[in-house]
């Protein structure tokens, strides 16, 4: 796979193969060659021949979110991802898969297809071009834990999400994650994240934030590590500690009162804690997203 710009870890482009999971009625709406990349292999979730690949995709979800207690049942995968939305990811052909990964994914004997090592799932919202992120998964951490230390998968999550959002045709993006999630370090690569919630009892994990941003060429290329792209820098007004539920509730109260906030950059680790930068802004104008909450 080739792209017309540099990425953080170019070895991913030579090692891995892109794929898209999309129902036949959604497929025409997708760009299976985002940024001119090699055409993705299209997996149809309504075909029996796709069953083995989709089982491996479900396994990837379990490896990523099982330790966090949030793996998806297969029916949720089908009803809430594969049919109404789309999945873009990077995979390795089974014949080139490392033995450690083959065991971890429980690849069936004789399987000769692709084994997904990353995926990004998103769902279209009511407004055209506005998408909501459902799931970002990368096998990198699980493979490192299993002892595969000589394969460089750095940047796999960010590369996958950047290509996926271009594939989906997203113009405005919304997502939800937890204050302590490692995925937050990926999400901030797309630029300042506007906050719609800071404390979310509607979610099973109350310590969830809802965030959004404009999807532009610059934001996508920056997320994937293009050194020629520089996004605006915003200084933080304060830092929210990832366990401080009182601060989350206070920030939620301020959001509901009409104040506007963004996460301007990456969290930082300090004395065993994670602190997330927060900046108050006058409004969510150009460069800070639009389409939800004014």
Rosetta blueprint (number, residue, H / E / L):
1 X L
2 X L
3 X L
4 X L
5 X L
6 X L
7 X L
8 X L
9 X L
10 X L
11 X H
12 X H
13 X H
14 X H
15 X H
16 X L
17 X E
18 X E
19 X E
20 X E
21 X E
22 X L
23 X L
24 X H
25 X H
26 X H
27 X H
28 X L
29 X L
30 X L
31 X L
32 X L
33 X L
34 X H
35 X H
36 X H
37 X L
38 X L
39 X L
40 X L
41 X E
42 X E
43 X E
44 X L
45 X L
46 X L
47 X L
48 X H
49 X H
50 X H
51 X H
52 X H
53 X H
54 X H
55 X H
56 X H
57 X H
58 X H
59 X H
60 X H
61 X H
62 X H
63 X H
64 X H
65 X H
66 X L
67 X L
68 X L
69 X L
70 X L
71 X L
72 X L
73 X L
74 X H
75 X H
76 X H
77 X H
78 X H
79 X H
80 X H
81 X H
82 X H
83 X L
84 X L
85 X L
86 X E
87 X E
88 X E
89 X E
90 X E
91 X E
92 X E
93 X E
94 X H
95 X H
96 X H
97 X L
98 X L
99 X H
100 X H
101 X H
102 X H
103 X H
104 X H
105 X H
106 X L
107 X L
108 X L
109 X L
110 X L
111 X L
112 X L
113 X L
114 X E
115 X E
116 X E
117 X L
118 X E
119 X E
120 X E
121 X E
122 X E
123 X E
124 X E
125 X L
126 X L
127 X L
128 X L
129 X L
130 X E
131 X E
132 X E
133 X E
134 X E
135 X E
136 X E
137 X E
138 X E
139 X L
140 X H
141 X H
142 X H
143 X H
144 X H
145 X H
146 X L
147 X L
148 X L
149 X L
150 X L
151 X L
152 X L
153 X L
154 X L
155 X L
156 X H
157 X H
158 X H
159 X H
160 X H
161 X H
162 X H
163 X H
164 X H
165 X H
166 X H
167 X H
168 X H
169 X L
170 X L
171 X L
172 X E
173 X E
174 X E
175 X E
176 X E
177 X E
178 X E
179 X L
180 X L
181 X L
182 X L
183 X L
184 X H
185 X H
186 X H
187 X H
188 X H
189 X H
190 X H
191 X L
192 X L
193 X E
194 X E
195 X E
196 X E
197 X E
198 X L
199 X L
200 X L
201 X L
202 X L
203 X L
204 X L
205 X L
206 X L
207 X L
208 X E
209 X E
210 X E
211 X E
212 X E
213 X E
214 X E
215 X L
216 X L
217 X H
218 X H
219 X H
220 X H
221 X H
222 X H
223 X H
224 X L
225 X L
226 X L
227 X L
228 X L
229 X L
230 X L
231 X L
232 X L
233 X L
234 X L
235 X L
236 X L
237 X L
238 X E
239 X E
240 X E
241 X E
242 X L
243 X L
244 X L
245 X H
246 X H
247 X H
248 X H
249 X H
250 X H
251 X H
252 X H
253 X H
254 X H
255 X H
256 X H
257 X L
258 X L
259 X L
260 X E
261 X E
262 X E
263 X E
264 X L
265 X L
266 X L
267 X L
268 X E
269 X E
270 X E
271 X L
272 X L
273 X E
274 X E
275 X E
276 X E
277 X E
278 X E
279 X E
280 X E
281 X E
282 X L
283 X L
284 X L
285 X L
286 X L
287 X L
288 X L
289 X L
290 X L
291 X L
292 X L
293 X L
294 X L
